[in-house]
Amino acid sequence: MTAHKLQQLKTSNNSYILVLLTLAIFLLISCSSDDDSNPKPPSTSINKILPLGASRVEGARPEFESYRYELWIDLKENNWTFDFIGTQSDNASYPTFNSTNFDLDHEGRGGWTSGQILNGLNGWLSQTSSPDIVLFSSPGGNDILQSLDYNQTISNINAIIDALQANNPNVIIIIEQPAQGRSDFMTTELTNAFNQIRQDVLTIADQRTTSTSQVIAVDMFTGFNDSFLADEVHYNEAGADFIATRYYSELINVLEQ
């Protein structure tokens, strides 16, 4: 074999070894990242709050807002002790408040239906502390938008409440009578469905309240208008503040100091 070919073979082997080393380093970094993503220790707060729902909980800054940040500010401003919990977080940037970083934890998943939330709920609860308070956002909203069977949607909402009360018999569930979408988006069918679920949420809240677990309906639709929306159905900053204020008005009656 010529010296030139030997040099080529050596170069090829060195390149191969470099590729293997690079791959090994990548795998080590990946493993380290996985370790960093392990669930944080269970919360010990006296007020563990679980924001539960779909995209109106999750948010997608800068395209649209979740109410969570505005509600967090309201609670911090008034010196309440609390902790948002959940297996999800987002990568958006939020201003600090009094040198404190925004609590990113939540259980919102964009586009998810009541059936999907029900199927995932017990697994999520097993990874977090049992919530003391659940903020159940726009129940059945995506079901309505996808024209799913309405009776099944109501059954799923009741089953979600069952699972939450089984997890913590003393849980307080604040469930929304959901805000409507933009007026040019709300067809007659959608308007009728939103009106129906608002009435059914009142019935659910009354029927599912127990001697130890309150289920509280909160009106998110009266006074809500197109100026609160970033698109057909999601909140802008003003809309997020509107929803947060409605939640806060209920929370101050149930939070433990």
C-alpha positions as CSV (number, residue, x, y, z in Angstrom):
1,M,0.0,0.0,0.0
2,T,1.4,3.4,-0.9
3,A,2.1,6.1,1.6
4,H,-0.6,8.2,0.0
5,K,-3.3,5.5,0.5
6,L,-2.1,4.9,4.1
7,Q,-2.5,8.6,4.8
8,Q,-6.1,8.5,3.3
9,L,-7.0,5.5,5.5
10,K,-5.6,7.3,8.6
11,T,-7.6,10.4,7.8
12,S,-10.8,8.3,7.2
13,N,-10.3,6.5,10.5
14,N,-9.8,9.8,12.4
15,S,-12.9,11.2,10.8
16,Y,-14.9,8.1,11.9
17,I,-13.6,8.4,15.5
18,L,-14.5,12.1,15.5
19,V,-18.0,11.3,14.5
20,L,-18.3,8.6,17.2
21,L,-17.0,11.1,19.8
22,T,-19.4,13.8,18.7
23,L,-22.3,11.3,18.9
24,A,-21.2,10.2,22.4
25,I,-21.1,13.8,23.6
26,F,-24.5,14.5,22.1
27,L,-26.0,11.4,23.9
28,L,-24.5,12.5,27.2
29,I,-25.9,16.0,26.8
30,S,-29.3,14.5,26.0
31,C,-29.2,12.3,29.1
32,S,-28.3,15.3,31.2
33,S,-31.2,17.3,29.7
34,D,-33.6,14.4,30.4
35,D,-32.4,14.4,34.0
36,D,-33.0,18.1,34.3
37,S,-36.6,17.7,33.1
38,N,-37.6,15.4,35.9
39,P,-40.6,16.6,37.8
40,K,-39.9,19.1,40.6
41,P,-40.5,18.1,44.2
42,P,-44.2,18.1,45.2
43,S,-45.5,21.5,46.3
44,T,-46.0,22.1,50.0
45,S,-48.0,25.3,49.6
46,I,-51.3,25.7,51.5
47,N,-52.9,26.8,48.2
48,K,-51.9,24.6,45.3
49,I,-53.7,25.9,42.2
50,L,-54.0,23.7,39.1
51,P,-54.8,25.7,35.9
52,L,-56.5,23.0,33.7
53,G,-57.7,23.1,30.1
54,A,-56.5,23.7,26.6
55,S,-54.9,26.6,24.7
56,R,-56.6,29.4,26.7
57,V,-54.6,28.0,29.7
58,E,-51.4,27.2,27.8
59,G,-51.1,30.5,25.9
60,A,-48.7,31.1,23.1
61,R,-46.8,34.3,23.5
62,P,-46.5,36.5,21.5
63,E,-49.4,35.2,19.3
64,F,-51.9,35.1,22.2
65,E,-52.1,35.2,26.0
66,S,-53.0,32.9,28.9
67,Y,-54.8,34.4,31.9
68,R,-52.2,32.7,34.1
69,Y,-49.7,35.6,34.2
70,E,-52.2,38.3,34.9
71,L,-53.8,36.1,37.7
72,W,-50.3,35.5,39.2
73,I,-49.7,39.2,39.3
74,D,-53.1,39.8,41.0
75,L,-52.3,37.2,43.7
76,K,-48.8,38.4,44.2
77,E,-49.9,42.0,44.5
78,N,-52.3,41.1,47.3
79,N,-49.8,38.9,49.2
80,W,-51.6,35.6,48.9
81,T,-49.7,32.4,49.5
82,F,-50.1,30.0,46.6
83,D,-48.3,27.8,44.1
84,F,-49.4,27.0,40.5
85,I,-48.9,23.3,39.8
86,G,-48.9,21.1,36.7
87,T,-46.7,19.1,34.5
88,Q,-46.5,21.7,31.7
89,S,-44.7,25.0,31.3
90,D,-44.0,27.3,28.4
91,N,-40.9,29.0,26.9
92,A,-42.4,32.5,26.7
93,S,-40.7,35.4,28.3
94,Y,-42.6,37.1,31.2
95,P,-41.6,40.2,33.3
96,T,-40.7,39.6,36.9
97,F,-42.8,41.0,39.7
98,N,-41.0,42.3,42.8
99,S,-37.9,40.4,41.6
100,T,-39.9,37.1,41.5
101,N,-40.1,35.0,38.3
102,F,-43.5,34.0,37.0
103,D,-44.7,30.5,38.1
104,L,-44.9,28.7,34.8
105,D,-46.6,25.4,36.0
106,H,-49.9,24.6,34.5
107,E,-52.0,21.8,32.9
108,G,-53.1,23.3,29.6
109,R,-52.7,21.7,26.2
110,G,-53.6,23.5,23.0
111,G,-56.3,21.8,21.0
112,W,-57.1,19.1,23.5
113,T,-60.7,17.9,23.9
114,S,-62.5,17.0,27.1
115,G,-61.9,13.3,26.4
116,Q,-58.2,13.8,25.9
117,I,-58.0,15.8,29.2
118,L,-59.9,13.1,31.0
119,N,-57.6,10.4,29.6
120,G,-54.5,12.2,30.8
121,L,-55.7,13.6,34.1
122,N,-54.9,10.8,36.5
123,G,-51.4,10.5,35.1
124,W,-50.8,14.2,35.5
125,L,-52.1,14.2,39.0
126,S,-49.8,11.4,39.9
127,Q,-46.8,13.6,39.0
128,T,-47.9,16.7,41.0
129,S,-49.2,17.4,44.4
130,S,-53.0,17.0,44.8
131,P,-54.4,20.4,43.9
132,D,-56.4,22.4,46.5
133,I,-58.0,24.5,43.8
134,V,-58.6,23.7,40.1
135,L,-59.3,26.4,37.6
136,F,-61.2,24.5,34.9
137,S,-61.0,26.6,31.8
138,S,-63.5,26.6,28.9
139,P,-64.7,23.1,29.5
140,G,-65.7,21.4,26.3
141,G,-64.6,24.3,24.1
142,N,-62.6,22.3,21.7
143,D,-65.3,19.6,21.6
144,I,-67.8,22.3,20.4
145,L,-65.3,23.7,17.8
146,Q,-64.8,20.1,16.5
147,S,-68.5,19.3,16.5
148,L,-68.0,16.3,18.8
149,D,-71.0,14.6,20.5
150,Y,-72.3,17.0,23.1
151,N,-73.7,14.4,25.5
152,Q,-70.3,12.7,25.6
153,T,-68.7,16.1,26.3
154,I,-70.9,16.6,29.4
155,S,-70.1,13.1,30.5
156,N,-66.4,13.8,30.2
157,I,-66.7,17.0,32.2
158,N,-68.4,15.2,35.0
159,A,-65.8,12.4,34.9
160,I,-63.0,15.0,35.1
161,I,-64.7,16.4,38.2
162,D,-65.0,12.8,39.6
163,A,-61.3,12.3,39.1
164,L,-60.4,15.5,40.8
165,Q,-62.6,14.8,43.8
166,A,-61.3,11.3,44.1
167,N,-57.7,12.7,44.1
168,N,-58.7,15.2,46.8
169,P,-62.1,15.0,48.4
170,N,-61.7,18.6,49.6
171,V,-60.7,20.1,46.3
172,I,-62.4,23.4,45.2
173,I,-63.1,23.5,41.4
174,I,-63.8,26.8,39.7
175,I,-65.3,25.9,36.4
176,E,-65.9,28.5,33.6
177,Q,-69.0,29.4,31.8
178,P,-66.8,30.1,28.8
179,A,-66.2,33.3,27.0
180,Q,-67.3,33.3,23.3
181,G,-65.1,33.6,20.3
182,R,-64.9,36.6,18.0
183,S,-68.3,37.7,16.7
184,D,-67.6,37.1,13.0
185,F,-66.5,33.6,14.0
186,M,-69.5,32.6,16.1
187,T,-72.0,30.9,13.8
188,T,-75.5,30.3,15.0
189,E,-74.5,26.7,15.8
190,L,-71.5,27.8,17.9
191,T,-73.5,30.4,19.7
192,N,-76.2,28.0,20.6
193,A,-73.6,25.4,21.8
194,F,-71.8,28.0,23.9
195,N,-75.1,29.1,25.5
196,Q,-76.0,25.5,26.2
197,I,-72.8,24.6,27.9
198,R,-73.0,27.7,30.0
199,Q,-76.3,26.6,31.4
200,D,-75.1,23.0,31.8
201,V,-72.0,24.3,33.8
202,L,-74.4,25.9,36.3
203,T,-76.2,22.6,36.7
204,I,-72.9,20.6,37.0
205,A,-71.6,23.0,39.6
206,D,-74.8,22.6,41.6
207,Q,-75.0,18.8,41.3
208,R,-71.3,18.0,41.8
209,T,-70.7,20.2,44.9
210,T,-70.3,17.9,48.0
211,S,-70.2,18.6,51.7
212,T,-66.4,18.9,51.4
213,S,-65.8,19.9,47.7
214,Q,-67.2,23.1,46.2
215,V,-67.7,23.3,42.5
216,I,-68.1,26.9,41.6
217,A,-69.3,28.3,38.2
218,V,-67.8,31.6,37.1
219,D,-69.3,33.8,34.4
220,M,-66.5,34.5,31.9
221,F,-68.8,35.7,29.1
222,T,-70.8,38.7,30.4
223,G,-69.0,41.8,29.3
224,F,-66.5,39.9,27.2
225,N,-66.2,41.3,23.6
226,D,-64.1,41.2,20.5
227,S,-61.5,43.7,21.8
228,F,-60.4,41.0,24.2
229,L,-59.3,38.6,21.5
230,A,-56.1,38.1,19.6
231,D,-57.7,35.9,17.0
232,E,-60.9,33.9,16.6
233,V,-60.9,32.4,20.1
234,H,-57.7,33.3,22.1
235,Y,-57.1,36.1,24.5
236,N,-55.0,39.2,23.9
237,E,-53.5,40.9,27.0
238,A,-56.7,42.8,27.8
239,G,-58.7,39.5,27.5
240,A,-56.3,37.7,29.7
241,D,-56.6,40.4,32.3
242,F,-60.4,40.2,32.1
243,I,-60.4,36.5,32.7
244,A,-57.8,36.7,35.5
245,T,-59.9,39.3,37.3
246,R,-63.0,37.0,37.2
247,Y,-60.9,34.2,38.6
248,Y,-59.4,36.4,41.3
249,S,-62.9,37.6,42.4
250,E,-63.7,33.9,43.1
251,L,-60.3,32.9,44.5
252,I,-60.3,35.6,47.3
253,N,-63.4,33.8,48.7
254,V,-61.7,30.4,49.0
255,L,-58.0,30.9,49.5
256,E,-56.6,29.9,52.8
257,Q,-54.4,32.6,54.4
